[in-house]
């Protein structure tokens, strides 16, 4: 099973509190026999797992998608899951994730989710609120980067919260060049 799991750990880096962060671990069956997943156990209540397929036929692949909810944690947060295979042999394998959750930055909601969309003349958009609750009066977002060119992200200052914290509105638009099917992308804010 070593060659079937090209990646066993993933570090999300520094994330805002409240983020729903996702990563898909590939399982690639390069053999002539089936690979069968018996079950899995998460390492933390903050982790959700979606298994693409429990049976991976020869010469095919699937993914194990891990979502970590950062709402209740601060600082370094290790997590992940243990996969239990029943064939070609009974083996337990750890897939580990880690991140550093900043307590001075929060997002509401924790992710941009377009849901299921149809192609139309009006591109779908989704908005979340980013709040900086730190003590630096000169703190600001200086740039935005997306992982791909399939989405466009715009940040607009939304003033101050009741507590006096800086607030931003992050609006994301799905571009017309996005392919059909499941889309996963990321947005990095440079401060």
N, CA, C and O atoms as a DFTB+ gen file, in Angstrom:
764 C
 N C O
     1  1       0.799      -1.213       0.000
     2  2       0.000       0.000       0.000
     3  2       0.836       1.269       0.000
     4  3       0.296       2.364      -0.155
     5  1       2.145       1.139       0.171
     6  2       2.987       2.336       0.199
     7  2       2.864       3.154      -1.079
     8  3       2.742       4.378      -1.020
     9  1       2.896       2.491      -2.239
    10  2       2.833       3.230      -3.501
    11  2       1.432       3.789      -3.769
    12  3       1.284       4.718      -4.562
    13  1       0.407       3.236      -3.118
    14  2      -0.963       3.708      -3.331
    15  2      -1.236       5.034      -2.625
    16  3      -2.190       5.736      -2.960
    17  1      -0.401       5.373      -1.654
    18  2      -0.600       6.602      -0.878
    19  2       0.591       7.534      -1.083
    20  3       1.505       7.554      -0.260
    21  1       0.592       8.309      -2.176
    22  2       1.736       9.184      -2.459
    23  2       1.886      10.327      -1.462
    24  3       2.941      10.959      -1.403
    25  1       0.846      10.599      -0.678
    26  2       0.887      11.710       0.277
    27  2       0.240      11.241       1.574
    28  3      -0.888      10.748       1.574
    29  1       0.969      11.401       2.686
    30  2       0.422      10.955       3.977
    31  2       0.303      12.082       4.991
    32  3      -0.184      11.866       6.101
    33  1       0.743      13.285       4.625
    34  2       0.644      14.425       5.536
    35  2       0.442      15.692       4.714
    36  3       0.947      15.819       3.598
    37  1      -0.314      16.630       5.296
    38  2      -0.533      17.909       4.629
    39  2      -0.597      19.007       5.673
    40  3      -1.296      18.873       6.678
    41  1       0.130      20.097       5.442
    42  2       0.123      21.257       6.333
    43  2      -0.622      22.391       5.638
    44  3      -0.200      22.853       4.578
    45  1      -1.733      22.843       6.231
    46  2      -2.520      23.931       5.672
    47  2      -1.838      25.281       5.856
    48  3      -2.213      26.252       5.200
    49  1      -0.856      25.359       6.724
    50  2      -0.181      26.619       6.997
    51  2      -0.969      27.433       8.007
    52  3      -1.635      26.870       8.876
    53  1      -0.899      28.754       7.898
    54  2      -1.578      29.662       8.822
    55  2      -2.984      29.930       8.288
    56  3      -3.154      30.315       7.132
    57  1      -3.996      29.723       9.148
    58  2      -5.392      29.896       8.729
    59  2      -6.136      30.761       9.737
    60  3      -5.725      30.887      10.890
    61  1      -7.226      31.348       9.289
    62  2      -8.081      32.167      10.152
    63  2      -8.971      31.262      10.990
    64  3      -9.408      30.207      10.531
    65  1      -9.233      31.680      12.210
    66  2     -10.151      30.930      13.061
    67  2     -11.538      30.968      12.429
    68  3     -11.974      32.008      11.936
    69  1     -12.220      29.841      12.446
    70  2     -13.536      29.729      11.832
    71  2     -13.487      29.144      10.435
    72  3     -14.529      28.822       9.865
    73  1     -12.284      28.999       9.865
    74  2     -12.160      28.446       8.519
    75  2     -12.538      26.966       8.490
    76  3     -12.296      26.225       9.442
    77  1     -13.132      26.562       7.382
    78  2     -13.355      25.145       7.088
    79  2     -12.323      24.802       6.017
    80  3     -12.510      25.127       4.845
    81  1     -11.243      24.150       6.416
    82  2     -10.154      23.897       5.473
    83  2     -10.207      22.446       4.998
    84  3     -10.475      21.531       5.777
    85  1      -9.943      22.255       3.696
    86  2     -10.084      20.934       3.087
    87  2      -8.830      20.532       2.339
    88  3      -8.120      21.357       1.764
    89  1      -8.580      19.214       2.369
    90  2      -7.514      18.659       1.544
    91  2      -7.927      17.261       1.112
    92  3      -8.517      16.513       1.892
    93  1      -7.617      16.907      -0.134
    94  2      -7.931      15.581      -0.671
    95  2      -6.649      14.768      -0.808
    96  3      -5.757      15.118      -1.581
    97  1      -6.571      13.680      -0.050
    98  2      -5.450      12.744      -0.161
    99  2      -5.791      11.731      -1.255
   100  3      -6.853      11.111      -1.202
   101  1      -4.902      11.547      -2.257
   102  2      -5.195      10.566      -3.303
   103  2      -4.842       9.143      -2.854
   104  3      -3.900       8.931      -2.091
   105  1      -5.615       8.186      -3.343
   106  2      -5.269       6.765      -3.241
   107  2      -5.259       6.248      -4.670
   108  3      -6.282       6.269      -5.355
   109  1      -4.101       5.785      -5.113
   110  2      -3.909       5.355      -6.496
   111  2      -3.598       3.867      -6.509
   112  3      -2.585       3.438      -5.956
   113  1      -4.462       3.077      -7.136
   114  2      -4.254       1.628      -7.213
   115  2      -3.480       1.307      -8.486
   116  3      -4.047       1.290      -9.579
   117  1      -2.201       1.054      -8.339
   118  2      -1.330       0.735      -9.480
   119  2      -1.187      -0.776      -9.672
   120  3      -0.394      -1.220     -10.503
   121  1      -1.940      -1.560      -8.920
   122  2      -1.801      -3.016      -8.947
   123  2      -2.870      -3.650      -9.833
   124  3      -3.693      -2.960     -10.434
   125  1      -2.836      -4.980      -9.897
   126  2      -3.837      -5.733     -10.652
   127  2      -4.967      -6.239      -9.764
   128  3      -5.878      -6.911     -10.248
   129  1      -4.921      -5.922      -8.467
   130  2      -5.974      -6.359      -7.547
   131  2      -6.687      -5.169      -6.927
   132  3      -6.222      -4.033      -7.015
   133  1      -7.825      -5.448      -6.299
   134  2      -8.596      -4.406      -5.637
   135  2      -7.926      -3.956      -4.340
   136  3      -7.264      -4.732      -3.651
   137  1      -8.124      -2.679      -4.037
   138  2      -7.787      -2.168      -2.709
   139  2      -9.117      -1.884      -2.037
   140  3      -9.981      -1.218      -2.607
   141  1      -9.278      -2.397      -0.811
   142  2     -10.537      -2.213      -0.083
   143  2     -10.282      -1.504       1.241
   144  3      -9.428      -1.907       2.031
   145  1     -11.057      -0.421       1.463
   146  2     -10.999       0.295       2.735
   147  2     -12.096      -0.275       3.626
   148  3     -13.264      -0.304       3.239
   149  1     -11.721      -0.723       4.807
   150  2     -12.681      -1.288       5.748
   151  2     -13.408      -0.175       6.507
   152  3     -14.637      -0.152       6.563
   153  1     -12.630       0.752       7.092
   154  2     -13.205       1.861       7.857
   155  2     -12.139       2.919       8.091
   156  3     -11.001       2.773       7.647
   157  1     -12.515       3.992       8.795
   158  2     -11.582       5.057       9.137
   159  2     -11.994       5.663      10.465
   160  3     -13.159       5.609      10.859
   161  1     -11.016       6.242      11.148
   162  2     -11.251       6.928      12.426
   163  2     -10.562       8.277      12.378
   164  3      -9.393       8.374      12.005
   165  1     -11.293       9.324      12.759
   166  2     -10.683      10.651      12.807
   167  2      -9.889      10.792      14.097
   168  3     -10.156      10.105      15.083
   169  1      -8.920      11.683      14.078
   170  2      -8.072      11.917      15.246
   171  2      -8.596      13.037      16.119
   172  3      -8.054      13.295      17.194
   173  1      -9.663      13.715      15.661
   174  2     -10.191      14.867      16.386
   175  2     -11.639      15.067      15.987
   176  3     -12.017      14.780      14.852
   177  1     -12.454      15.558      16.913
   178  2     -13.845      15.850      16.606
   179  2     -14.015      16.984      15.619
   180  3     -15.109      17.195      15.096
   181  1     -12.932      17.726      15.355
   182  2     -12.983      18.840      14.412
   183  2     -12.809      18.383      12.967
   184  3     -12.870      19.201      12.049
   185  1     -12.593      17.078      12.757
   186  2     -12.259      16.561      11.436
   187  2     -13.408      15.753      10.854
   188  3     -13.975      14.884      11.517
   189  1     -13.742      16.054       9.598
   190  2     -14.765      15.314       8.863
   191  2     -14.082      14.648       7.673
   192  3     -13.185      15.229       7.063
   193  1     -14.507      13.434       7.347
   194  2     -13.878      12.670       6.268
   195  2     -14.929      12.236       5.257
   196  3     -16.003      11.758       5.623
   197  1     -14.601      12.410       3.972
   198  2     -15.428      11.882       2.883
   199  2     -14.546      10.983       2.030
   200  3     -13.524      11.415       1.498
   201  1     -14.955       9.731       1.909
   202  2     -14.196       8.753       1.134
   203  2     -14.841       8.625      -0.233
   204  3     -16.031       8.328      -0.347
   205  1     -14.048       8.851      -1.269
   206  2     -14.565       8.776      -2.633
   207  2     -15.107       7.402      -2.976
   208  3     -16.176       7.291      -3.578
   209  1     -14.380       6.348      -2.599
   210  2     -14.820       4.975      -2.841
   211  2     -14.119       4.064      -1.840
   212  3     -12.929       4.225      -1.568
   213  1     -14.861       3.113      -1.298
   214  2     -14.264       2.151      -0.360
   215  2     -13.578       1.008      -1.110
   216  3     -12.700       0.342      -0.561
   217  1     -13.977       0.781      -2.358
   218  2     -13.345      -0.239      -3.193
   219  2     -12.699       0.471      -4.372
   220  3     -13.371       1.153      -5.145
   221  1     -11.373       0.300      -4.502
   222  2     -10.637       0.937      -5.590
   223  2     -10.176      -0.163      -6.555
   224  3      -9.237      -0.899      -6.248
   225  1     -10.828      -0.279      -7.716
   226  2     -10.453      -1.319      -8.681
   227  2      -9.026      -1.101      -9.211
   228  3      -8.465      -0.015      -9.067
   229  1      -8.451      -2.137      -9.820
   230  2      -7.104      -2.017     -10.386
   231  2      -7.008      -0.867     -11.380
   232  3      -7.923      -0.626     -12.167
   233  1      -5.880      -0.160     -11.329
   234  2      -5.565       0.934     -12.267
   235  2      -6.536       2.112     -12.171
   236  3      -6.725       2.828     -13.154
   237  1      -7.149       2.323     -11.019
   238  2      -8.025       3.484     -10.808
   239  2      -7.568       4.209      -9.546
   240  3      -6.623       3.786      -8.881
   241  1      -8.241       5.290      -9.231
   242  2      -7.886       6.028      -8.018
   243  2      -9.124       6.665      -7.410
   244  3     -10.174       6.765      -8.045
   245  1      -8.971       7.096      -6.153
   246  2     -10.023       7.810      -5.457
   247  2      -9.359       8.835      -4.538
   248  3      -8.134       8.956      -4.517
   249  1     -10.164       9.562      -3.790
   250  2      -9.612      10.528      -2.840
   251  2     -10.257      10.349      -1.473
   252  3     -11.389       9.881      -1.347
   253  1      -9.505      10.734      -0.466
   254  2      -9.990      10.825       0.903
   255  2      -9.969      12.306       1.232
   256  3      -8.897      12.884       1.413
   257  1     -11.148      12.933       1.313
   258  2     -11.219      14.367       1.574
   259  2     -11.366      14.618       3.067
   260  3     -12.280      14.110       3.716
   261  1     -10.442      15.416       3.592
   262  2     -10.428      15.758       5.010
   263  2     -10.809      17.227       5.151
   264  3     -10.215      18.087       4.501
   265  1     -11.803      17.520       6.001
   266  2     -12.203      18.893       6.302
   267  2     -11.984      19.130       7.785
   268  3     -12.465      18.366       8.622
   269  1     -11.253      20.195       8.106
   270  2     -10.974      20.540       9.498
   271  2     -11.723      21.833       9.825
   272  3     -11.594      22.834       9.120
   273  1     -12.505      21.795      10.900
   274  2     -13.245      22.960      11.385
   275  2     -12.394      23.641      12.453
   276  3     -12.138      23.060      13.508
   277  1     -11.962      24.849      12.189
   278  2     -11.036      25.547      13.093
   279  2     -11.741      26.441      14.116
   280  3     -11.089      27.219      14.812
   281  1     -13.060      26.332      14.209
   282  2     -13.850      27.237      15.047
   283  2     -13.460      27.200      16.520
   284  3     -13.408      28.248      17.164
   285  1     -13.185      26.023      17.064
   286  2     -12.983      25.889      18.511
   287  2     -11.523      25.820      18.950
   288  3     -11.251      25.502      20.108
   289  1     -10.582      26.107      18.062
   290  2      -9.178      25.916      18.399
   291  2      -8.336      27.132      18.057
   292  3      -8.717      27.949      17.219
   293  1      -7.187      27.246      18.712
   294  2      -6.195      28.289      18.439
   295  2      -4.810      27.667      18.423
   296  3      -4.577      26.635      19.052
   297  1      -3.889      28.301      17.698
   298  2      -2.510      27.839      17.679
   299  2      -2.319      26.611      16.809
   300  3      -3.123      26.334      15.919
   301  1      -1.238      25.871      17.077
   302  2      -0.916      24.673      16.293
   303  2      -1.984      23.613      16.523
   304  3      -2.312      23.298      17.667
   305  1      -2.528      23.062      15.440
   306  2      -3.588      22.050      15.543
   307  2      -3.273      20.869      14.644
   308  3      -3.477      20.934      13.432
   309  1      -2.772      19.774      15.241
   310  2      -2.622      18.545      14.454
   311  2      -3.956      17.807      14.380
   312  3      -4.758      17.876      15.312
   313  1      -4.192      17.114      13.292
   314  2      -5.416      16.334      13.134
   315  2      -5.177      15.271      12.070
   316  3      -4.033      14.940      11.758
   317  1      -6.254      14.743      11.520
   318  2      -6.140      13.738      10.469
   319  2      -7.018      12.545      10.750
   320  3      -8.025      12.644      11.450
   321  1      -6.618      11.398      10.186
   322  2      -7.403      10.186      10.337
   323  2      -6.528       8.958      10.221
   324  3      -5.393       9.021       9.747
   325  1      -7.076       7.841      10.662
   326  2      -6.451       6.538      10.462
   327  2      -7.345       5.761       9.510
   328  3      -8.521       5.537       9.796
   329  1      -6.779       5.346       8.367
   330  2      -7.487       4.514       7.393
   331  2      -7.178       3.061       7.702
   332  3      -6.028       2.712       7.969
   333  1      -8.195       2.213       7.666
   334  2      -7.990       0.788       7.896
   335  2      -8.363       0.058       6.610
   336  3      -9.514       0.071       6.174
   337  1      -7.357      -0.577       6.019
   338  2      -7.548      -1.340       4.782
   339  2      -7.798      -2.798       5.124
   340  3      -7.224      -3.323       6.079
   341  1      -8.670      -3.469       4.333
   342  2      -8.867      -4.903       4.522
   343  2      -8.207      -5.724       3.423
   344  3      -7.946      -6.912       3.610
   345  1      -7.935      -5.101       2.272
   346  2      -7.182      -5.812       1.245
   347  2      -6.432      -4.785       0.392
   348  3      -6.929      -3.676       0.192
   349  1      -5.272      -5.126      -0.102
   350  2      -4.696      -6.462      -0.221
   351  2      -4.206      -7.063       1.107
   352  3      -3.877      -8.248       1.165
   353  1      -4.158      -6.256       2.159
   354  2      -3.783      -6.774       3.481
   355  2      -4.452      -5.894       4.520
   356  3      -4.824      -4.756       4.235
   357  1      -4.603      -6.430       5.737
   358  2      -5.151      -5.631       6.834
   359  2      -4.037      -4.722       7.335
   360  3      -3.059      -5.178       7.929
   361  1      -4.209      -3.406       7.077
   362  2      -3.183      -2.426       7.431
   363  2      -3.881      -1.155       7.919
   364  3      -4.932      -0.776       7.401
   365  1      -3.287      -0.502       8.919
   366  2      -3.764       0.806       9.370
   367  2      -2.739       1.850       8.945
   368  3      -1.540       1.677       9.161
   369  1      -3.221       2.943       8.335
   370  2      -2.342       3.991       7.831
   371  2      -2.859       5.343       8.325
   372  3      -4.051       5.636       8.228
   373  1      -1.951       6.159       8.855
   374  2      -2.308       7.503       9.309
   375  2      -2.147       8.497       8.171
   376  3      -1.139       8.491       7.464
   377  1      -3.156       9.357       7.998
   378  2      -3.085      10.509       7.103
   379  2      -3.205      11.728       8.012
   380  3      -4.253      11.955       8.616
   381  1      -2.143      12.505       8.109
   382  2      -2.068      13.588       9.089
   383  2      -2.215      14.962       8.444
   384  3      -1.723      15.205       7.342
   385  1      -2.900      15.849       9.152
   386  2      -2.976      17.240       8.749
   387  2      -2.504      18.103       9.910
   388  3      -2.498      17.670      11.063
   389  1      -2.110      19.327       9.586
   390  2      -1.747      20.281      10.633
   391  2      -1.998      21.689      10.105
   392  3      -2.052      21.921       8.897
   393  1      -2.149      22.615      11.036
   394  2      -2.319      24.016      10.680
   395  2      -2.008      24.855      11.906
   396  3      -1.914      24.342      13.020
   397  1      -1.850      26.145      11.687
   398  2      -1.718      27.093      12.792
   399  2      -2.895      28.041      12.682
   400  3      -3.027      28.768      11.698
   401  1      -3.757      28.033      13.702
   402  2      -4.991      28.812      13.684
   403  2      -4.760      30.135      14.401
   404  3      -4.449      30.160      15.591
   405  1      -4.914      31.227      13.673
   406  2      -4.759      32.561      14.253
   407  2      -6.025      32.957      14.989
   408  3      -7.127      32.846      14.452
   409  1      -5.864      33.416      16.210
   410  2      -7.000      33.843      17.001
   411  2      -7.414      35.272      16.736
   412  3      -8.504      35.689      17.128
   413  1      -6.545      36.035      16.066
   414  2      -6.871      37.442      15.824
   415  2      -7.578      37.668      14.492
   416  3      -7.959      38.796      14.179
   417  1      -7.757      36.610      13.706
   418  2      -8.463      36.711      12.432
   419  2      -9.540      35.634      12.397
   420  3      -9.260      34.462      12.649
   421  1     -10.778      36.033      12.085
   422  2     -11.868      35.070      11.979
   423  2     -12.597      35.254      10.655
   424  3     -12.605      36.341      10.077
   425  1     -13.211      34.169      10.189
   426  2     -14.037      34.227       8.986
   427  2     -15.432      33.706       9.321
   428  3     -15.583      32.739      10.068
   429  1     -16.444      34.356       8.762
   430  2     -17.820      33.929       8.940
   431  2     -18.538      34.038       7.610
   432  3     -18.634      35.152       7.094
   433  1     -19.048      32.977       7.015
   434  2     -18.846      31.591       7.417
   435  2     -17.409      31.159       7.168
   436  3     -16.586      31.965       6.734
   437  1     -17.103      29.906       7.436
   438  2     -15.731      29.422       7.366
   439  2     -15.240      29.045       5.994
   440  3     -14.085      28.648       5.845
   441  1     -16.088      29.156       4.976
   442  2     -15.662      28.817       3.624
   443  2     -16.563      29.486       2.609
   444  3     -17.687      29.883       2.919
   445  1     -16.060      29.606       1.403
   446  2     -16.862      30.075       0.282
   447  2     -17.470      28.828      -0.345
   448  3     -16.747      27.907      -0.725
   449  1     -18.778      28.794      -0.453
   450  2     -19.446      27.618      -1.009
   451  2     -20.480      28.087      -2.031
   452  3     -21.476      28.715      -1.673
   453  1     -20.237      27.780      -3.294
   454  2     -21.179      28.153      -4.352
   455  2     -22.345      27.174      -4.422
   456  3     -23.381      27.486      -5.008
   457  1     -22.186      26.001      -3.834
   458  2     -23.215      24.969      -3.927
   459  2     -23.234      24.371      -5.327
   460  3     -22.229      24.402      -6.038
   461  1     -24.360      23.837      -5.711
   462  2     -24.517      23.285      -7.060
   463  2     -25.043      24.406      -7.947
   464  3     -26.087      24.996      -7.667
   465  1     -24.311      24.691      -9.017
   466  2     -24.695      25.805      -9.884
   467  2     -24.868      25.329     -11.323
   468  3     -24.275      24.336     -11.744
   469  1     -25.677      26.048     -12.047
   470  2     -25.866      25.809     -13.483
   471  2     -25.173      26.933     -14.238
   472  3     -25.034      28.048     -13.735
   473  1     -24.750      26.625     -15.433
   474  2     -24.148      27.661     -16.279
   475  2     -25.214      28.683     -16.643
   476  3     -26.320      28.325     -17.048
   477  1     -24.870      29.959     -16.496
   478  2     -25.811      31.013     -16.864
   479  2     -25.023      32.274     -17.179
   480  3     -23.805      32.319     -17.008
   481  1     -25.728      33.294     -17.640
   482  2     -25.090      34.569     -17.967
   483  2     -24.644      35.300     -16.698
   484  3     -23.743      36.138     -16.746
   485  1     -25.273      34.982     -15.569
   486  2     -24.919      35.618     -14.302
   487  2     -24.042      34.668     -13.493
   488  3     -24.524      33.633     -13.033
   489  1     -22.759      35.001     -13.310
   490  2     -21.886      34.092     -12.575
   491  2     -22.247      34.062     -11.088
   492  3     -22.598      35.095     -10.517
   493  1     -22.163      32.880     -10.453
   494  2     -22.489      32.786      -9.034
   495  2     -21.420      33.467      -8.173
   496  3     -20.229      33.444      -8.485
   497  1     -21.891      34.073      -7.080
   498  2     -20.971      34.709      -6.136
   499  2     -21.259      34.200      -4.727
   500  3     -22.343      33.695      -4.439
   501  1     -20.269      34.345      -3.868
   502  2     -20.412      33.991      -2.467
   503  2     -19.591      34.977      -1.654
   504  3     -18.508      35.383      -2.077
   505  1     -20.099      35.368      -0.486
   506  2     -19.435      36.374       0.329
   507  2     -19.233      35.860       1.744
   508  3     -20.097      35.185       2.303
   509  1     -18.079      36.188       2.315
   510  2     -17.845      35.913       3.724
   511  2     -17.262      37.154       4.378
   512  3     -16.756      38.048       3.699
   513  1     -17.337      37.201       5.707
   514  2     -16.821      38.334       6.462
   515  2     -15.526      37.930       7.137
   516  3     -15.455      36.891       7.794
   517  1     -14.505      38.751       6.973
   518  2     -13.204      38.553       7.601
   519  2     -13.048      39.642       8.656
   520  3     -13.215      40.825       8.360
   521  1     -12.729      39.244       9.884
   522  2     -12.583      40.209      10.973
   523  2     -11.209      40.086      11.593
   524  3     -10.759      38.985      11.909
   525  1     -10.539      41.219      11.768
   526  2      -9.243      41.262      12.450
   527  2      -9.471      41.797      13.854
   528  3      -9.926      42.927      14.030
   529  1      -9.152      40.979      14.857
   530  2      -9.377      41.352      16.255
   531  2      -8.061      41.542      16.997
   532  3      -8.017      41.447      18.223
   533  1      -7.001      41.807      16.264
   534  2      -5.696      42.009      16.883
   535  2      -5.491      43.448      17.313
   536  3      -6.370      44.293      17.139
   537  1      -4.341      43.715      17.869
   538  2      -4.072      45.030      18.426
   539  2      -3.283      45.980      17.549
   540  3      -2.940      47.075      17.994
   541  1      -2.982      45.595      16.311
   542  2      -2.190      46.470      15.447
   543  2      -3.103      47.416      14.670
   544  3      -3.902      46.954      13.855
   545  1      -3.009      48.713      14.896
   546  2      -3.869      49.652      14.170
   547  2      -3.519      49.753      12.682
   548  3      -4.351      50.185      11.884
   549  1      -2.301      49.360      12.299
   550  2      -1.884      49.456      10.896
   551  2      -2.110      48.148      10.124
   552  3      -1.667      48.030       8.981
   553  1      -2.793      47.163      10.729
   554  2      -3.015      45.885      10.064
   555  2      -3.927      46.084       8.865
   556  3      -4.928      46.796       8.946
   557  1      -3.576      45.451       7.758
   558  2      -4.398      45.548       6.552
   559  2      -4.087      44.374       5.633
   560  3      -3.009      43.784       5.705
   561  1      -5.026      44.049       4.784
   562  2      -4.800      43.062       3.731
   563  2      -4.202      43.821       2.559
   564  3      -4.793      44.787       2.075
   565  1      -3.020      43.385       2.096
   566  2      -2.331      44.102       1.022
   567  2      -2.475      43.439      -0.345
   568  3      -2.283      44.089      -1.373
   569  1      -2.817      42.135      -0.363
   570  2      -2.977      41.438      -1.648
   571  2      -3.818      40.183      -1.457
   572  3      -3.928      39.644      -0.356
   573  1      -4.410      39.735      -2.564
   574  2      -5.209      38.503      -2.584
   575  2      -4.683      37.639      -3.720
   576  3      -4.427      38.130      -4.819
   577  1      -4.521      36.343      -3.444
   578  2      -4.106      35.401      -4.484
   579  2      -5.056      34.210      -4.466
   580  3      -5.400      33.700      -3.399
   581  1      -5.482      33.765      -5.653
   582  2      -6.277      32.541      -5.759
   583  2      -5.375      31.446      -6.299
   584  3      -4.412      31.718      -7.014
   585  1      -5.698      30.187      -5.946
   586  2      -4.878      29.066      -6.406
   587  2      -4.973      28.878      -7.912
   588  3      -3.992      28.509      -8.557
   589  1      -6.159      29.133      -8.479
   590  2      -6.360      28.961      -9.919
   591  2      -7.002      30.227     -10.492
   592  3      -7.305      31.173      -9.765
   593  1      -7.202      30.221     -11.804
   594  2      -7.868      31.357     -12.445
   595  2      -9.357      31.090     -12.624
   596  3     -10.007      31.751     -13.434
   597  1      -9.909      30.131     -11.880
   598  2     -11.322      29.767     -12.012
   599  2     -12.241      30.625     -11.149
   600  3     -13.456      30.646     -11.346
   601  1     -11.644      31.334     -10.191
   602  2     -12.440      32.218      -9.343
   603  2     -11.792      33.599      -9.298
   604  3     -10.599      33.757      -9.557
   605  1     -12.602      34.577      -8.967
   606  2     -12.118      35.939      -8.769
   607  2     -12.508      36.331      -7.352
   608  3     -13.645      36.116      -6.934
   609  1     -11.561      36.909      -6.610
   610  2     -11.835      37.320      -5.224
   611  2     -11.594      38.819      -5.077
   612  3     -10.579      39.352      -5.523
   613  1     -12.564      39.487      -4.434
   614  2     -12.456      40.919      -4.174
   615  2     -12.682      41.166      -2.690
   616  3     -13.579      40.585      -2.079
   617  1     -11.855      42.040      -2.118
   618  2     -11.954      42.369      -0.703
   619  2     -12.334      43.836      -0.570
   620  3     -11.750      44.701      -1.223
   621  1     -13.313      44.106       0.279
   622  2     -13.760      45.474       0.494
   623  2     -13.858      45.716       2.000
   624  3     -14.393      44.890       2.739
   625  1     -13.335      46.856       2.442
   626  2     -13.445      47.194       3.861
   627  2     -14.909      47.366       4.216
   628  3     -15.669      47.992       3.477
   629  1     -15.302      46.800       5.365
   630  2     -16.694      46.876       5.802
   631  2     -16.813      47.670       7.096
   632  3     -17.840      47.618       7.772
   633  1     -15.769      48.399       7.432
   634  2     -15.815      49.240       8.636
   635  2     -15.370      48.492       9.879
   636  3     -14.552      47.574       9.813
   637  1     -15.920      48.898      11.006
   638  2     -15.548      48.321      12.296
   639  2     -16.746      47.606      12.911
   640  3     -17.899      47.993      12.720
   641  1     -16.432      46.549      13.656
   642  2     -17.486      45.839      14.378
   643  2     -17.859      46.648      15.613
   644  3     -17.229      47.665      15.903
   645  1     -18.874      46.203      16.340
   646  2     -19.296      46.865      17.572
   647  2     -18.142      46.914      18.572
   648  3     -18.012      47.869      19.338
   649  1     -17.299      45.866      18.555
   650  2     -16.150      45.803      19.462
   651  2     -14.991      46.681      19.003
   652  3     -14.006      46.827      19.727
   653  1     -15.091      47.269      17.810
   654  2     -14.038      48.131      17.294
   655  2     -13.031      47.424      16.402
   656  3     -11.990      48.001      16.087
   657  1     -13.308      46.192      15.985
   658  2     -12.388      45.425      15.154
   659  2     -12.582      45.746      13.675
   660  3     -13.689      46.066      13.242
   661  1     -11.490      45.659      12.897
   662  2     -11.560      45.856      11.445
   663  2     -12.328      44.711      10.810
   664  3     -12.136      43.550      11.172
   665  1     -13.200      45.038       9.864
   666  2     -14.014      44.028       9.207
   667  2     -13.917      44.215       7.700
   668  3     -13.903      45.338       7.198
   669  1     -13.851      43.101       6.994
   670  2     -13.774      43.108       5.534
   671  2     -14.829      42.179       4.971
   672  3     -15.224      41.208       5.616
   673  1     -15.280      42.480       3.772
   674  2     -16.185      41.614       3.042
   675  2     -15.393      41.014       1.883
   676  3     -14.864      41.742       1.043
   677  1     -15.313      39.686       1.840
   678  2     -14.605      38.982       0.773
   679  2     -15.649      38.358      -0.145
   680  3     -16.370      37.441       0.248
   681  1     -15.720      38.866      -1.374
   682  2     -16.684      38.354      -2.351
   683  2     -15.929      37.554      -3.400
   684  3     -14.946      38.020      -3.975
   685  1     -16.406      36.353      -3.634
   686  2     -15.781      35.451      -4.603
   687  2     -16.771      35.148      -5.705
   688  3     -17.937      34.853      -5.443
   689  1     -16.300      35.220      -6.949
   690  2     -17.134      34.960      -8.119
   691  2     -16.556      33.797      -8.900
   692  3     -15.352      33.746      -9.150
   693  1     -17.409      32.868      -9.285
   694  2     -16.999      31.743     -10.107
   695  2     -16.935      32.211     -11.555
   696  3     -17.928      32.691     -12.101
   697  1     -15.765      32.073     -12.178
   698  2     -15.600      32.533     -13.563
   699  2     -16.210      31.547     -14.555
   700  3     -16.422      30.376     -14.239
   701  1     -16.486      32.037     -15.749
   702  2     -17.110      31.206     -16.779
   703  2     -16.174      30.124     -17.308
   704  3     -16.638      29.172     -17.935
   705  1     -14.855      30.246     -17.069
   706  2     -13.919      29.229     -17.561
   707  2     -13.820      28.020     -16.626
   708  3     -13.059      27.092     -16.901
   709  1     -14.576      28.019     -15.529
   710  2     -14.551      26.883     -14.604
   711  2     -15.141      25.665     -15.305
   712  3     -16.190      25.764     -15.942
   713  1     -14.468      24.507     -15.191
   714  2     -14.981      23.310     -15.854
   715  2     -16.194      22.741     -15.114
   716  3     -16.446      23.088     -13.960
   717  1     -16.929      21.878     -15.780
   718  2     -18.029      21.168     -15.124
   719  2     -17.451      20.247     -14.054
   720  3     -16.298      19.824     -14.152
   721  1     -18.240      19.939     -13.044
   722  2     -17.812      19.008     -12.000
   723  2     -17.426      19.732     -10.720
   724  3     -17.626      20.937     -10.569
   725  1     -16.873      18.963      -9.818
   726  2     -16.495      19.476      -8.502
   727  2     -15.328      20.454      -8.621
   728  3     -14.360      20.178      -9.329
   729  1     -15.411      21.578      -7.946
   730  2     -14.353      22.589      -7.980
   731  2     -13.882      22.878      -6.566
   732  3     -14.685      23.152      -5.673
   733  1     -12.587      22.814      -6.376
   734  2     -11.985      23.173      -5.106
   735  2     -10.889      24.176      -5.407
   736  3     -10.071      23.943      -6.298
   737  1     -10.854      25.283      -4.688
   738  2      -9.856      26.321      -4.913
   739  2      -9.506      26.917      -3.564
   740  3     -10.142      26.599      -2.558
   741  1      -8.523      27.757      -3.535
   742  2      -8.128      28.405      -2.302
   743  2      -7.822      29.867      -2.528
   744  3      -7.447      30.278      -3.626
   745  1      -7.987      30.647      -1.473
   746  2      -7.691      32.083      -1.519
   747  2      -6.696      32.387      -0.414
   748  3      -6.916      32.027       0.743
   749  1      -5.613      33.042      -0.765
   750  2      -4.600      33.441       0.201
   751  2      -4.649      34.952       0.333
   752  3      -4.600      35.672      -0.665
   753  1      -4.748      35.431       1.570
   754  2      -4.708      36.863       1.840
   755  2      -3.347      37.221       2.407
   756  3      -2.877      36.589       3.352
   757  1      -2.718      38.227       1.834
   758  2      -1.410      38.679       2.295
   759  2      -1.632      39.936       3.114
   760  3      -2.240      40.896       2.641
   761  1      -1.135      39.928       4.354
   762  2      -1.403      41.038       5.273
   763  2      -0.121      41.772       5.594
   764  3      -0.137      42.740       6.353
